[in-house]
Amino acid sequence: MNVALEDMLAQWLPRQRWFPGRGTTVGELAILSDVTLLEGDPELRHLIIEARQAHGTARFQVLLGLRGELSPALGEAVIGRMSGRAVYDALHDPELSAVLLRGIAGERQEGPLRFVREPGASLRDWPSARRLTAEQSNTSLVFGEAAIMKVLRRLFPGANPDLEVADALAKLGSAAVAAPYGWIETSLHGEPVLLAVLSEFLAGASDGWTLALRSRADDSPFTGQARELGLATALLHRDMATAFGTREMTAAELAALADTLTAKLAQAVAILPDLSEYAPRIRRAYDDLARQSSPVMIQRIHGDYHLGQVMRSRHGWVALDFEGEPAAPLAERRALAPALRDVAGMLRSFDYAARHQLVGHPEREERAGAASTWVAQCQEAFCAGYAAGGGADPSDQAALLRALTLEKAVYEVIYEYRHRPGWLSIPLDYVAAA
């Protein structure tokens, strides 16, 4: 039976938004773990699968539902049929998703799967789950507008920073994170693997990207919100420093950082030769970083910080998703880094919020000036708020911030070139003018 299921999954997997290299084929697929969480009809099975592609092997989590009769509402989740029953992605099914919530509430142990509840967390059996549709790399379920469960699709061994950081900050009493209520984990080859995290849901909150776009559409200022976000970011970094410590980079480490940025630039130029025109200026910025004499402190950071990763709730700004860039190795995502790398990410995000609305717009040239003014005002307000909150004043570390912002923009250029060519002009225009 598993042979038929493996073939079915190999056809279905590349069509999923969260699958890396979406649309490519799977060379080989193997089921590493298959645990039944609910017997009968419907049935719920938890799978860990390993898929081999041209660029390497990756592991994924699939919650599999099986029903004799499938409602039309679950039609989009169908994977195939097996033994006379429909096989589908169970995260689309509120009845089966509730099994995961009950598992955490009851601290269930099922084979290699362990459901963990935070001490003191009072969990209710909320009647239904609502699946969020905006995510790509993971899948999130909202229970009763009170809790949200992020189910990781691609799995990595080791301490996952998303839970590690949020849990540590919540224990400090930080207001900058949504407190975890529990999680699901397993182990593979002797290493821990995080499968899902259940956290407080910020009902009524809006993400920063949506708020920024609304500001641009209404031609209204965003400087007040940007300053508050800068202040909240400084407090977030303060709490992360308290939880995980800080230290000063050595001169050798600073030089190595500059070398790493230069090597990334060379790789980018090889992929997109159009960047070669700007490469000498970018390299000079990296050289300036290597020669910087003022101390550079490093600490744990968010690592993938932008307007889509922050929510404005009734309590203020809250940061989400501390797992960093999912494609990066886990050790790299957990490594200490300059806090200004997060600042650079947010500064670039303001630029994206303003300029993506101009892509293909018939009045792009006429509107560019207003967009530039909006971006500059937001960036200045954010940096002022960050400094006021106790973060390193970005104006005092101009060489570091410039280098890290260019690093981010070069990454964006290659990302857009590969995945969203219509937006390539956004980071490329910044690189050209920087």
N, C-alpha and C positions, 0 to 999 in steps of 0.2 A: 504493500500500500504506500510506503514511503517513497518508492521510486516514482509513482504517479504524482504524489504530492510535490516532490522535488521538481519535477518537470513543470508542474502547474506554477509553482513559485518562481521558477526561472523565467517564465514568460511574463508574469505579473510584476515582478520586482523592478525591472528597468522602467516601467511606466509610472512609477511613483515619484512625486515631487521631491521627496527626501532622499532619493537614491542618487549617489554621486555619479556624474556622467550619465544623467537621465537620457534614455533613448538608446544607450549602447546595449550590447548583449552581455549575458552572463556566461562565462566559459564553463565553469563547474559550480555546482551548488550542493552543499551538504547540510543536513540537519544535525546540529551538535547537541541539542537538548530539546525534549518534547515532554512537557508536563501538563497533565489534565487538571484544570482548576475547577471545572464544573462538568459533571457527567449528565447524560440524558439528551433531551432535545428541548432547548438548545444545549450545545456542548461548547465549552471554552477550553482551548489548548494554548499553552504558552510555548512558542518556539524560539530558539536561537539558531540562526542559520549563518552559514559561511559561504560567501559568494566570491568567486575568482573572476577578475577582469584583467584586461591587458596591463593595467598599471598596478595591479597588486590584489591582495585579498582583504576583504572587509567582513565584519560580523554585524548582523542586524537582529532586531527583536521584532517578532510578528505575533500578534494576538489573533488566534484563528478561531472564528465562529463556525459552527456547523448546525444547520437547521434543515428539517424536512420540507418545510414551507417557509419561503422568504417573503417578507412584506415588500411592496414596491419601494418603500423608503430606504431599504438597504440595497437596492439594485446597483447603485454606483460602487458598492463595496465588494462586489462579487469577484472571487478569484477563479472559481471553477466549480465543478461538481465531482463528488467522490462518494461511492457506495450509496447512490441514490439521494444524497443530501447536498445542499448548496454549501460551498466553502467560501468564507468571506472575511474581510478585515473586521474583527470584533470591536475595534475602537469606534466604529460607526454605530454600534448597538448599545443604547443606554442600559438595557437589561444586563448585558454581559460586562459592560464597563463598571457597573456597580459592584461586581464581584471583587474587583481590585480595591475599591474603597473599603469594603467589608473586611478584606484581608488585612489591610493596614490597621483598621480599628480593632480587629481581633488578634493582631500580631501573629498571623498565621505562618506556619512553616510547611511548605509543600515540596518535598524532594529537595532540590538545590535552591529553591526560591525562598527568600526570607522577607517577610513583611514586617516593617519596623514602625512603631508609633513613638513620637517624641514624648518623653515623660511630661505629664500634665496636659497633653493635647486631648481635648474632648471632641471626639468625632461622632457625628450623627449619620444615620443611614439615610442620606438625602435621596429623594425619590427618583431623580433622573440626572443624566449627564448630558451636557451640551458640548459638542465638539467644536473647537475653534478651527476656522478654515484658513487663517492667514499664514500660519507657520509653514516652513518648508523642511527644515532639518529634523523636527520633532513633531509630536502630536499632543495637543493639550485638551483636557476635558475639564469642564466647569461643573461643579456639583452644587446645586442649590444657591448659586450666586455667592457662595461663602468660601469655597475651597477650589483650587485648581490643581490638577495633576498633569505634570509634564511627563509624557512617556517618551523615553529616548528611543530613537529608531536605530541609529548606528551606535554600536557599543565599543567601548574602549576599556581595557583593564586598568586598574589603579584607582586612586582617590579622585573622584570627579569634582572639579572645582566648583561646579554649580551648587552642589549640596555642601561641600566643604566650606566655602566662603559664606554662603547664606546662613548656614547653621552657626558658624563662629560669630558672625555679626549679630544674629538674633540673640545669642547668649550674652552679648555685650549690651543688649537693650537698644541696638541701633534702630533708628527710625528710617534708615535708608534702604531697608530690604523688607520683603514680605517673608514673614516667619514660616519656616518649614514645620509641617505637622507630622510628617513621616515620609517613609520611602520604601522602595522595593529594591532588593539587591540579590545577587547570586555570586558565584565564583566560577572562573574558568581557568583550568591549569594552575590552580592554587592562588590566583589573583582575584581581588574583589572587582565586581562589575556592577555599576549602578544601572538600574533599569527604569526607575520612575521616581519622581519627587512630588509629594503632595504639600501644597503651601496655601497660605492665606490668599484669597482672591480679593482684589481691590475693586469691589463693585462700584460702578459709577465713575471709575478713573478713565482718563484718556491718555493715549500714548503721545509722546513728544512729537513724533512725525506728523500725526494727524493735526495736532494743535498748531504746529508750524505751518503746515500747508493751508490751514484755515486762515491763519494770519496773513499769509501772502495773498490768498484769494480775496480777502476782504480789504487788502491794502492797509492793514492795521499793524501797529508796532508790536514787536515780540520781545522788546528789550527787558521788560520787567520779568517775564518768565525766564528769559535767558540768564539774567543775573541770579535769580533764585536757583536755577539749575546749576550755575557755577558754584554757588554757595553750598548746595546739597552735595555736589561732586567732591568738594574739598572735605566736607564732613565724612563722606563715604571713604575717601582715601585715609582720613585720620583714623577711622575705625578699623580699616584693613591693616594699617600700620600697627595699631595697638594689638590686633589679633595675631598677626603673623611676623611682626618685627620689620626693621629697616636696617640698611647699612649703606655706607658710601662706596661708590664704584672706585676701583683702582684705575690708575692711568692706563694700565694694560687692558683692562676691561673696556674702558671708553674707546681705546683704539680698536679693539676687537669689534665693538659695536659699529663703529664707522666702517670697518672692513666688511662687516656683514651687510650693511646697507649698500655699500658699493657693489658687492657681489650680486645682491638682488637686482640692482639697477642694470648690471651687465646682462643678467638673465632676461630682464624685461626688454631690453633693447634687441636682444637676439630674437625674441618673440614678435616684437613690433618695432621694426627699424625706424618708424616715424619718431620714436623717442630719442634717437641719436642726436638730433638737432639740439635737444635741451640737456643732454647728458653731461657735458662739461660743467654747466652751471650747477647742476644737481650734485655732481661730485665735489665741487668746491664747497658746497654747504656741508657735505659729509666730512670733508677735510677740516673745515672750521670746527666741527663737533669734536674731532680727534684732538685738536689743539686747545680745546676749552680748558681753562685753568680752575674755574670755580667748581666746587664740589657738586657731584650729581648723586642724589640719594636714590636708592632703588627699594621697591617693596612689592607686595602682591597688588595687582591691579585688576580691573575688569577684563581688559584685553580685547573686547569687541564693542566698544562704547560708541553709541550713536543715538539719534533721536528715537529710533524704534525700540531701544532697549531701556527706556525710562518711561515711567507713568506718573502723571500728575493726579494725585488723589486728594481727598479732603485734608490729608495730613501733610501734603507737600509732595515733592518729587521722590520717587522710589525707583531704584535700579533693579533690573531683571537679568536673568540669564548670565550667570558668571562663568559659564563653561568656556568662554573665549572663542577663538576661531576654531570651529569643529574640525577642520581639515588639518590643523596643526598638531604635532605630537603632544601627548599629555604632559610630558616633562617641560616642554616649552610653554604650555599654557599655565603651568603652575610656577614657573620661574619668576624671580624678582625682576622688576623692570622699572624704568622711570615712570612716575605717576603722570608726567606730561604726555605719555603716549595715549592715555585716555583723553586728555585735553585735546590733543591733535585730532583724535577720532571725532570728537564732538564738533570741533571747528570745521572739519570737512563735511560733517553732516548738515550743518547750517547751509553750506554752499550747495549741497545736493537739494535741500528742501526748496531753495529759491530757484535754482537753475533747471531742475528737471521739468518744471512747468513751462519752460521756454523751448524745450526740444520740439522742433517741428511747428512752433507757433508762427503764424504769418506776421506777427508784429514783434518778432524776437529782438531785432536790433533796437527798436524803440523802447522796449521794456527792459533791456539789459541794464541800463543805468540804475533804475529803481531797484532791480534785484541786487545789484552790487552794493548799493547803499544799505539795503535791508541786511545782507550778509555781514557787512562790516560792523553795523550797529549791534547785531546779535553776538558776533564774536567778541567785540570789545566789552559788551555787558557781561558775557559769560566769564571772560578772563578777570574782570573786575570782581565779580562775585566769588570766583575761585580764590583770588588773593585775599578778599575780605574774610573768607571762611577759614583762612589759615593755611591754604595750599601755597606751594612755591609760586611766587609772583611770576607769571609767564614772561613779563617784560624784563625780568632779571635774568632769564635763561633763554634769550632770544635764539642763540645758535642751536641749542638743544631742541626747542620747539620747532624751529624751521626745518631741521633735519628730520624730525619725526613726522611732521606734517607732509613733507615731500615723500617720505617713505610710504605713508598711507596713500597719497595721491598716485604714486607709481603702481602700487598694488591695485588701486581702483582702475587705472588705465588698462591693465591686463585683464582684470575681471570683466570689465565692460566689453573689451575687445572680444573676449571669448564667449560671453554669455548674453550680453545686452548691448550690441553694437550701436543701437540708436541713442544710447546714453554716453557713448565714448567721449563726446565733446565736453562733457561736464568736467571730468578730471583732467583731460588733455588741455583744455583751455586754462585751467589753473596752473598746470605744470609750465605751460608756455609763458604765462605772465609772472610766475613766481621768481 
